[in-house]
Amino acid sequence: MKRIMIYAWMVLMFCMMTMCQTQKKLSEITFTETTVSGQANNWWARAMADINGDGLLDIVLQDDNAYGGWLGWLETGQDTARWKLHLIADSARIGDDFACGDMETADLDHDGDVDVFGFVQEGEWESADSSTIYWFENPGWEAHLIGKAPGFIKDVEKADFNNDGKTDIAVITYTRNSLQVFCQDQDGWREEVSQMIPNLHEGMSVGDIDGDGYTDIATNGYWVRNPGGDGSAEWVTLQIDSRWSSQEGDWSKNATKNFCADVDEDGKAEVFISHSERKGYPVSWYDLVDAENNTWEEYVIDTIDGCHTLQVYDFNHDGHLDVLAGENQMRWEDEDDPVNLYLNSGDNQNFIKQTISSKGIYNGLAGDLDQDGDLDILRLPGHSSTTLYIWFNQIK
């Protein structure tokens, strides 16, 4: 009996030591801050891509998405401490301004360099008129027309939706509650999907949600099932959780952030959702338990008010997906605006919170900007902030 008790005590001590080491490991990420620009002008729509092929991620952006501006990119210097602005197009070249709530890039012509999507519009705070969608060919930045959306575009996602080896694009609008998918073919681009979705506002991500090999769309508490095949079948819109699309009130209703990622490694993308404007809503991830009956299970991570950044990646190199979530600094006055990392303990249900800052983040992005093997964070504190930062991840 004594030997059994000693053995049990040793097992207990081992478990406690392992838990302490895990806790320590999950809370050791530190970041150093670098200023990219002090002249940001409503730089809501940003993406990171290696535009010049030097092995470093550059920052692609649209200036002044509130009232319309230029389309360009910031070249990252080899010391990752300097950025040089390059113009892709402006109103003098294209005949109008650029504005969008999101940004994407891809090698659309398969020539080995990264091309850029551009959205011609007068600005979200200026006009509710239609947006014209182009892609700009790198190098030289020749403009190629894709199509039109019926209002200001809130979110953009790229994917090969029909598995033909070409990159396609999905866009949503708030004022018209519209979802569109444009696919490439031998003659250019065609509109594959055009739907009106009730109370559609903000927040979209893509992934193979039902595990059938085709990329689906998650947006605003819905998922839009890709039927696959030759494109003749209908894309069906189903609800994940009505909480995200049944709100009433002012413009802040039904505004979300979405992120698709396979957190439980079951071969299907789970859907992470937060409310980007209102208080009291959770940051949750949803698991599709039964695709045939559209049955979902919710796992709540935390509650964050106005959570306008939601990114899901492995930030600490432990093999598990973590969550970056944070408040828009300018949404409320006289309050802390936490930016948190939720580090996955390994079971995908218990996340250890690490507060990086109390000064807010807006449309934050994760990417390895200094090419050291870990994920850094591109941060604009609030929607009208004039300074753009990078937080460099210092994990070893």
N, C-alpha and C positions, 0 to 999 in steps of 0.2 A: 504493500500500500504506500509506504514511504517513497519507494522508487517511482511509483506512478505519479505521486504528488510532485516530486522533484521534476519529473519529465514534463508534467502539465505546466509547472511554473516556468520552465525553460521555454516551452512553446509560447506561453503568454508574453514573456519578456522579448522573445524574437519578434512576435507580431507587433508589440508596442514600439520596438526599435524601428521596424520596417515602416510603420505608420508615421513615426516622427520624421524618418528620412524622406518619406514621400511628401509629407507636409512641407518640409524644408525645401525640397526640390521644386515643388509646385509654387513656391512663393519667392523664388530667387531672381526672377526676371527683372532687370533694370533697363532703363532707356536713357539715352542722351539726346538732347534736343538741338536741332539745327534749323535755322530760318532759311527757307527757300526764297521767299519774296515778301517784301513789305508793301507791295502794291497790288495785292489781290483785289479784284473787283467783281464780287458776286461769282466767285469761281466754284460754283456748285458742281458742275459736270467735269469730272477728271478721270483719267485712266493712266495706268503705268504700262509702258511698252518700250522696247529697245528700237527706237525709230531709226537711228543712224548705224546700227549694227556693230557698235563698239563693245558689246557685252554688258552694258549698264542699262538699267531701266531709266527711261526718260519719263517726263510728266506731260501728257497730252491734255489740253483743256480748252474750254470755251470761255471767253471773257464776257462778263456782265450778262448772266443768264436772266436777270430781272428785266433788263431793258434792251438787250441785244448787243452783241459785240463781235470780236474776231475769233477765228479758230486758229490755234497754234500749238506749239510744244516747247517745253523747257528742256534743253539739253543738259544732262547731268555730267559735270566734270569728273575727270578721273580721280580727283581728291574727294568727290561727293560733298564738296563744300561750296561749289559754284554752279550756277545754272544760267544758261544763255537762252534768251527767247528767240524762237523762230516762228514766223508767220506762215500759216498754210493758206488761209484765205480770209478776206474781209469783205465789207460791203462794196468797196471799189472794184473788186474782182468778180464777185458773184451777183452783185446787184441788190443785196440786202444783208441784214445782220444775221448772226448765228445765236441761237439760244436753245437750251435743252436742260432737263433736270439730270441727265446722265450722259455717259460717254462710253464708247467702245472702239476697239481697234482689232484688226485681223489681217492676215496675208490673204487678201481676197482674190488676187490674180495669180497666186501660187508662183511668184517670181523670187521668193526668198526674203522679201522685206515686208515691213508692217505698214499697211494702209490704214486710213482713218475715216470713220464715219463722221459726217457733218450734218447739222440740222438747221436749216434756214428758217428763222422765225424772229419776230420783233421783240420777244421777251415775255416771260410769264406775267410780269406785272404791267406789261404794256398792251398786250393783245391776246385774245383767245382764238385768233385766226389759225388757219391750218399751217402745218409745218411741212417743208419740202426736205426729203431725205436724200442725201448724196453719199457717195464714198469718194475719197480723194486718194489718187494713186501716187504712191511713193516710188521713185523720186519724181520731182516735177510738179506734183500735186494737181494733176488734171482731174477735173470734176466729172463724175459719172452719176447720172440720175438713177435713183432707186424707186421712189414713189412719193406719195403724200400721206400725211396723217391729218385727221380732222381738227386738231387743236394742238396746244403746247404739249410736247412729249415729256412725260414725267420720268419714265424708265425705259432703258434699252438693254436688251440681252442678245448676245450672239450665240449661235449653235448650228450644227449641221442637223437640222430638224428632219430631213428626209434621207439621211445616210447616203448621200451621193458624193461625199468627199468635198463638198463646197460649203463655205460658211454662209449661213442665213442670218436674218435679224428679226427680232420681235420688239414691238414698241407698244406702250400704253399711253392714253391721255386721260386727264381728270375731267375736263369740262364736257367731254363727249362720252366718257366711260367706255372708251374703245380699246380693243386689243387687235393688233394686226401682226401677221407674220409674212415677211417677204423672203422668197426663196430665189436663189440663183438658178438659171438654166442656160442653155446654149445661146439664147437670144438676149440675155440680160437678167432682168428681175421680174418676177410675177408675184402678185398678192395671193398667198396661199390661204390665209385666214383673215377674216374681218368679222369681228363680233362686238356687240354691245353687252357689257357685263354689269349687272345692277350694282350701283354704288362704288364702282371701280374708282380708285383714287391714286394711290401711290404704293410702290413696293412690288418688285418683280424679281424672280430668279428662275433659273432653269436647271433641270436635271432629270434623270430617268427615275421618276417617282414610283412607277409600278413595276420596274424591272423587266420590261419587255424589249429593251434594246433601242428604244426611241426616246428622244429628249422631250420631256413635258415641260409645262410652264406653271409656276406657282405665283399667284398674285393676289394680294388683298384678302387672304383667307380662303381663296379658291385654288383649285388646280385645274388646268386645262389639259386633258388627256390627248396626247398625240396618237392618232390611230395607225400611223405607219403606212406601209404599202405605197401605192402609186399616187397618193394624194387625193383620191376620189372620196374617201370616207370622211365623215364629219369629225371635227375636233369638239369634244364634249366638255363643257364646263361643269365641274362638280365642287361642292363645298367641303372645305376642310373643317372650318369652325366659323359659324355665323357671327360670332363676337366681332370679327374684324370687318364686317361689311353691313352691319345693321344699325350703325350709330346715327344719331340725329344731331342737329345743331348747325354750327357755322362751318367754315371751310376746313376746319381741323378734323372733321369726322372721317373715319375710315381711312386714315393715313397710316401706312405701315412701312416697315422694312422687311424684306424677305431674303432668305439665303438657303439654297439647297446644298446639302452635303450628306454623305453616307456616314453618319456618326457611329452607327452600330455595326458597320461592315457586313451588312446583309445583302449587298449588291443592289440596293435601292437607295435613292436619295431621300433623306428626311427633310422636312421643311421647318426652318427656324423663322419665327415671326416676332416683331415688336411693334409698338405704336410709336410713330415718329413725331407726333404732335401733342397728344393728350397725356394726362396724369392717370396713374392708378392701374395701368395695364402691365401684364407680365411680359417678360422675355421667355418665350417657350419654344420647344421643338416638338414636332408632331410626327408620329410614326404611322404609316399606312399599314394597318394590321390585316385588312381584308380588302383587296382591290375590287373584287366583284361586288361587294356590298358597300363599298366606300366607307369603311369603318376606320376611324383614326383614334390614336391614343396620344394625349397631351402630357408633356413633361415640363414643368415650370422650373426655370433656372433662377429667376429673381424678378423683382419689379423695378423698372426704371421709367421715370417720367420723360416723355418726349425723346424716346430713344431713336435718334436720327442716324446712328451708325450701328450696323450689325454685320460682323465678319466672322467666319467660322474656319479656322485653320489650326494646325498644330504649332503653337507659338513656342513651346519649350522642348520640342524634339523628343517627346516621350512616347510617340506613336498614337496619341489620342487627340481628337479634335477639341480645341478650346474655342471660347467665344469672346470676341471683342464687342462691347456694347457701351454706348455713351450718349449723354444728353447734348442737345443743341444749346450752346452757351447763351444764345439770345432769345430763347423761348420764354423765359420768365426772369423777373428782376429779383435781386437780393437773395438768391439761392445758390447753393453749391450745385455744380453741374458735373456729376461724376463721370469719369471715363474708366470703365472697369474691364479687366481681363478675368474671365471665368475659366479657371484651369481645371480640366477634366481629370477627376481622380482615377478614372479607368473604367467606371461602370456606366458612364454617360448620363448619370442621374445626380451625382454629387459633384458640384463644382466649387472650387475654392476661389473666393473673390479676392482679387488684387486690384486696389484702386491706383491707377496710374496718375490721375490728375483730377482736380475738382474744377477745372476751367473749361470743360466742354469739348465737344467734337461734333463736326457736321459732315455727313457723307464721307466719313473716314474710309481709307483703303489700306489693305495690307499687301506688302510686296517686298522682295529682297532687293532694296535699292543699292546697297553697297556690295552685293554679291559675296557675302561672307557666309551664306548658308542658312541664315535665319530671317524671319519676317519682320520688317520694319513697318511703321505706321505713318501714312500721309494724313496730316491733320489740318483742317480749317476749324477754328474753335466754334464759330457760329456762322449763320447764313450770310451775314453782312460783314464778317471779319475781313480785315485788310492784310493780315499776315498769314502766310501758309508755312507750315512747319513739317519737319520729318522727325519722328522719334525713332532713333536707331536702336535696335534690339541688341543688348549686350550679353545675351546668354552664351555660355561656352559649352 
